[in-house]
Amino acid sequence: MTVEEIAVALVAVVVGSLLKSISGVGLPLVTIPAIAAIADIETAVAITAVPNVALNGALTWRERAGLAGSRDLPVLAITGFVGAIVGTIILVSVREDALIALLVVIVVLYAITFVAKPDFRIERGRASRLAPVVGLISGGLQGSIGISAPVLASWIHSYRLERRSHIVSVTALFAVAGVAQLPTLVASGEMTGNWTVALLACIPALATIPFGARLRDRLSSVAFDRFVVATLVASVIGLAIRTFA
């Protein structure tokens, strides 16, 4: 990558990391489209993978007190791990536009539900039955195109957890999926030539955590919910424009 391309990648990492530090989502949703616009999707996924694992791990540790209020994490983590491995293996054989279309449909439907029923939450028993399916789908998307937040964050948000439990839930699950994805990227050669930029990107990514946490604490519960949903909607709109325009 040229110096200019590296600069674009790092700026995208800062923006995405700040959004993630506030809402639990945002890094791959910003960095992958931005980097893919100047390189290709495989390079974008590879560069994003390392700072994404680092940021998710750091946020999970920081908000670990919220684990007591989380739900279905073991099932979602295990199925997400399996899905991420499978998704990474089929990265070169699945049409990206079909997966992006799936993401857009999922998030738009959830956003419509959220607007129509602001107090919507999924019933606990039903959530437990569907959690393995959600884990496999989100893990597969993480492995194939490096983006699983639209599915997983919408699902966790539908639980309507306390915000610390929400943050630790999504970041812990993204961390698991990322750890599963990274060795496969290394083995497939996708990380070759991308390690320097990927490791460099960890510095600004981790530096956003305290700023994002302060901004998050200033949001009311209603504002936090709206911010999460708005972030998801904006991200898939951006993906759709890049993919289909």
C-alpha positions in Angstrom: 0.0 0.0 0.0 1.1 3.6 -0.7 1.5 6.2 2.1 -1.7 7.8 1.0 -3.6 4.5 1.1 -2.2 3.7 4.6 -3.3 7.2 5.7 -6.9 6.5 4.5 -6.9 3.1 6.2 -5.8 4.6 9.5 -8.3 7.5 9.4 -11.0 4.9 8.7 -9.8 2.9 11.7 -10.0 5.9 14.0 -13.6 6.7 12.9 -14.7 3.1 13.1 -13.0 2.5 16.5 -14.7 5.6 18.0 -18.1 4.4 16.9 -17.3 0.9 18.3 -16.1 2.3 21.6 -19.5 4.1 21.9 -21.9 1.5 20.6 -20.0 -1.8 20.4 -20.2 -1.8 16.6 -18.5 0.2 13.9 -14.9 -0.8 13.1 -15.3 -3.3 10.3 -18.4 -1.5 9.1 -16.3 1.6 8.4 -12.9 0.3 7.6 -13.7 -2.6 5.2 -15.7 -0.4 2.7 -13.1 2.4 3.0 -10.1 0.2 2.5 -11.8 -1.9 -0.2 -12.4 1.3 -2.2 -8.7 1.8 -2.5 -7.5 -1.8 -2.5 -9.7 -4.9 -2.6 -12.0 -6.8 -0.2 -9.4 -9.4 0.8 -6.9 -6.7 1.8 -9.6 -4.8 3.6 -10.6 -7.9 5.6 -7.0 -8.7 6.4 -6.0 -5.2 7.6 -9.2 -4.9 9.7 -8.9 -8.3 11.4 -6.0 -7.4 13.8 -7.1 -4.1 15.2 -10.7 -5.5 15.4 -9.5 -8.4 17.6 -7.4 -6.0 19.7 -10.3 -3.5 20.2 -12.9 -6.1 20.9 -10.6 -7.8 23.5 -9.8 -4.5 25.2 -13.5 -3.4 25.3 -14.6 -6.8 26.6 -12.1 -6.6 29.4 -13.0 -3.0 30.2 -16.7 -3.7 30.4 -16.4 -7.2 31.9 -18.7 -6.2 34.9 -21.6 -6.4 32.4 -21.1 -10.1 31.8 -23.5 -10.9 34.7 -26.4 -9.4 32.8 -25.5 -11.0 29.4 -27.5 -13.8 27.7 -26.8 -16.7 25.4 -23.1 -15.8 25.0 -21.7 -19.4 25.2 -24.0 -20.6 22.4 -23.5 -17.6 20.2 -19.7 -17.8 20.8 -19.4 -21.4 19.8 -21.6 -21.3 16.8 -20.0 -18.0 15.8 -16.5 -19.6 16.0 -17.6 -22.4 13.7 -19.3 -20.0 11.3 -16.3 -17.8 11.1 -14.0 -20.7 10.1 -16.4 -21.9 7.4 -17.0 -18.3 6.2 -13.3 -17.6 5.8 -12.8 -20.8 3.9 -15.5 -19.9 1.3 -14.4 -16.3 1.1 -13.3 -16.7 -2.5 -16.3 -18.6 -3.7 -19.3 -16.6 -2.4 -20.6 -13.5 -4.2 -20.1 -10.5 -2.0 -23.1 -8.6 -3.3 -25.4 -11.4 -2.2 -24.1 -11.3 1.3 -24.3 -7.5 1.4 -27.9 -7.7 0.3 -28.6 -10.1 3.1 -27.1 -7.7 5.6 -29.2 -4.8 4.3 -32.4 -6.7 4.5 -31.7 -7.9 8.1 -30.9 -4.5 9.4 -33.7 -2.6 7.6 -36.2 -5.1 8.9 -34.9 -4.7 12.4 -34.8 -0.9 12.1 -38.4 -0.9 11.0 -39.4 -3.0 13.9 -37.5 -0.7 16.3 -39.2 2.4 15.0 -42.7 0.8 15.0 -42.2 -0.8 18.4 -39.6 1.2 20.4 -39.9 -1.2 23.4 -39.6 -4.4 21.2 -37.6 -7.2 22.8 -37.3 -10.8 21.9 -38.7 -13.3 24.4 -36.1 -15.2 26.4 -37.2 -18.7 25.4 -37.4 -17.8 21.7 -34.0 -16.1 21.9 -32.4 -19.3 23.3 -33.9 -21.4 20.5 -32.7 -19.1 17.7 -29.3 -18.1 19.2 -27.4 -21.0 17.5 -28.7 -20.0 14.1 -27.8 -16.4 14.6 -24.4 -17.4 15.8 -23.7 -19.5 12.6 -25.0 -16.7 10.3 -23.0 -13.9 12.0 -19.8 -16.0 12.2 -20.1 -17.0 8.6 -20.5 -13.3 7.5 -17.5 -12.4 9.7 -15.3 -15.0 8.1 -16.5 -14.3 4.5 -16.7 -10.5 4.3 -15.3 -9.5 7.7 -18.6 -7.9 8.8 -21.0 -9.6 11.2 -22.2 -6.6 13.3 -25.5 -6.0 11.4 -26.7 -9.4 12.4 -25.2 -9.9 15.8 -25.6 -6.4 17.1 -29.2 -6.3 16.0 -29.8 -9.6 17.7 -28.1 -8.5 21.0 -29.9 -5.2 20.9 -33.3 -7.0 20.7 -32.5 -8.4 24.2 -32.6 -4.8 25.5 -29.7 -5.4 28.0 -28.2 -2.8 30.2 -25.7 -0.8 28.1 -22.6 -2.3 29.7 -24.0 -5.8 29.2 -24.8 -4.9 25.6 -21.2 -3.7 25.0 -19.5 -6.6 26.6 -21.9 -9.1 24.8 -21.2 -7.8 21.3 -17.5 -7.2 21.8 -16.9 -10.6 23.4 -18.7 -12.3 20.5 -16.8 -10.3 17.9 -13.6 -11.1 19.7 -14.3 -14.8 19.5 -15.2 -14.6 15.8 -12.1 -12.6 15.1 -9.8 -15.0 16.9 -11.3 -17.8 14.8 -10.9 -15.8 11.6 -7.3 -14.6 12.0 -5.4 -18.0 11.9 -7.4 -18.9 8.8 -6.4 -15.6 7.1 -2.8 -16.3 8.0 -2.9 -19.9 6.7 -4.6 -18.8 3.4 -1.9 -16.1 2.8 -4.3 -13.2 3.1 -2.2 -11.5 5.8 1.0 -11.6 3.7 2.1 -8.0 3.1 -0.6 -6.6 5.3 0.9 -7.2 8.8 2.6 -3.8 9.1 -0.5 -1.8 8.4 -2.7 -4.1 10.5 -0.5 -3.9 13.6 0.0 -0.1 13.1 -3.8 0.3 13.1 -4.0 -1.2 16.6 -2.5 2.0 18.1 -5.3 4.5 17.1 -8.0 1.8 17.5 -7.1 1.3 21.2 -6.6 5.0 21.8 -10.3 5.7 21.0 -11.6 3.6 24.0 -11.6 6.3 26.7 -13.1 8.9 24.4 -15.8 6.6 23.2 -16.6 5.5 26.8 -17.0 9.1 27.9 -19.4 9.9 25.0 -21.4 6.7 25.7 -21.8 7.6 29.4 -23.4 10.9 28.3 -26.1 9.2 26.3 -29.5 8.4 27.9 -30.8 4.9 27.5 -33.1 6.0 24.7 -30.4 7.9 23.0 -28.0 4.9 23.3 -30.6 2.6 21.7 -31.1 5.1 18.8 -27.4 5.5 18.3 -26.8 1.8 18.0 -29.7 1.3 15.5 -28.7 4.4 13.6 -25.1 3.2 13.4 -26.2 -0.1 12.0 -28.6 1.5 9.4 -25.9 4.0 8.3 -23.3 1.3 7.9 -25.5 -1.0 5.7 -26.6 2.0 3.6 -23.0 2.7 2.9 -22.3 -0.9 2.1 -25.3 -1.0 -0.2 -24.2 2.1 -2.1 -20.7 0.8 -2.5 -21.9 -2.6 -3.7 -24.8 -1.8 -5.9 -24.4 1.8 -7.1 
